[in-house]
Amino acid sequence: MNVSLIWWGLGIYIIIALVIAFLSRTGKQTNMGAYFLGDRKMGGFVSALSYSATTYSAFMLVGLAGLTYRGGVGALGFELIYLMGVSLIAFFGPRFWIVGKKYGYITPSQMIGDRYQSKASAIAIAVSNCIFLIPYSAVQLAGVGYLLQGVSNQQISFSTGVIIAVVLALFFAYIAGIRSVAWTDSLQSLFMIIGSTFVVLFLVHELGGFTGFFQQLETNHPEMLTVPGNGYFSFLTFIGLTIPWFFFSISNPQVSQRLFMPASLKSMRHMLLGFMIFGFIYTLVSIFWGYSAFLLEPGLDNPDLATPVVLTSTAIPPVLAVIVMIGIIAAAVSTIDSILLTLSSMFAKDVYGNIRKDTTDQVQLRIGKFIIPVIALMAYLFAELQLDLIAVLSVASSAGLIVVVPTIIGAFFWKKGTAAAVLASTIIPGAVVLILELLQAKPFGLASGLWGLGLATLLFISVSLFTKAPEAKANEFIGYIKKNIHRKRR
Amino acid sequence: MKEKSAALIIGIIILLAFITPFTFLRDVEKWYGSFLFWLLATSLVIIINVILTKDWSSEE
């Protein structure tokens, strides 16, 4: 691909995004709630687009397309079952929102710490989230590095790509906190979906329209339309992939924190439904992209290369390829900036705020702002080092974060859950997931996430039965939700 | 729609989304096999979400 065309594309994207980021600086962000939650006044439309951009990373057009390339329609099932799992927001969203307003929670881990009356729980969850999500961000950064290096035929170095991505994410997160993140996310989500939809329609058209497209698959590669198909998506592989992602909307703090932000439940509804429609389209686009790559360039050893190979092939006019490339970079940056912001709020509120006594909101905000570039720097260094361990941690992230699911369900629905159970079910299964991923082990054919979730559930229930629950808080917390959840519905 | 009935219906659809493609649609090597099934199942879940959340209020 022509390098000057790439630079032009990048330049236009960066300038528009920076202008939006600066324009978003309305009002004063002088407290944690304003900086990290937008004063809990986010509108539905921006929330929906921002939620979409945060959730969907470079994984979609690279990893999911690669999965389609490798195993066929199972990739669609995996991603759509995740999307169905987002229905969890319809049940947990109002509950997060009601207690968030009542108790002034800034982070999901702060909510857990308060609900179970345990600072140690808040710290443990915040730290474990950092352990998994900083490497996840690093791999996203590295993804941008590889993509630019690949499409420019080595003329843009890996480091240049990584630096561009990290500087952008840092700017977007720092300029006005969640406001700049939400507004730039909205713009980036449009880059992601409009460009790629257009290009995929073009590709499908080139491959004979939808009829011709499916005819080619049905005649020449029928196994790509079934599971287990060519054998890649065995049932165990399928559930091992799917289950950790299914709980993503409540287990991943960069998205569950969003449940504190909407101005009203109606705004949350718009966020949820808007996201589901976005996700439905973007998933289809990514799957068609993967299938197109398979039809155009079959026989690649590494399916993760399918996207760069198609982008640089003659099948796509260079301008369209640049549009998709920008969409992928936007997807990565919009995920990283939200993670930066969420992790720094967790560090300030849950780690610093719990270890140092009597810190004010202002001091925590200063710490949070100070820590944003520190986390960005760590992600950058991890990306540059390209350590195997970082890749392992990143792959393990969805499996590693799932261990908090029993704790979250318990917070809202089980008064007998205890702090000791939170600690046991977060730390032990978290470590087990890490070890399994490091050893690349799948005992009894089950993936690490399934072991993590199973063990966390077992530990959460059994330890709770033998330790004392914070009854007064549990009654107050769950009672308040019960009393208010119907009032918030017309 | 009540929360409990919505949870039950969504739960059943998701269960079917795991089972059906690996059993009944295993040999249907057409676009109207697993591909269409997963799309329809997801559309149905989205519609249930629309109904379930339709009376969420705009009170701040």
Interface residues (C-beta under 8 A of the other chain):
Chain A: K41 V73 G74 L76 G77 L80 I81 L83 M84 G85 S87 A90 F91 P94 F214 L217 E218 P222 E223 L225 T226 V227 P228 F235 F238 I239 T242 A263 S264 L265 K266 S267 M268 R269 L272 L273 M276 I277 F280 L284 K488 R489 R490
Chain B: E3 A6 A7 I10 I13 I14 A17 F18 P21 F22 L25 R26 D27 V28 E29 K30 W31 G33 S34 F35 W38 L39 A41 T42 S43 V45 I46 I48 N49 V50 L52 T53 K54 D55 W56 S57 S58 E59 E60
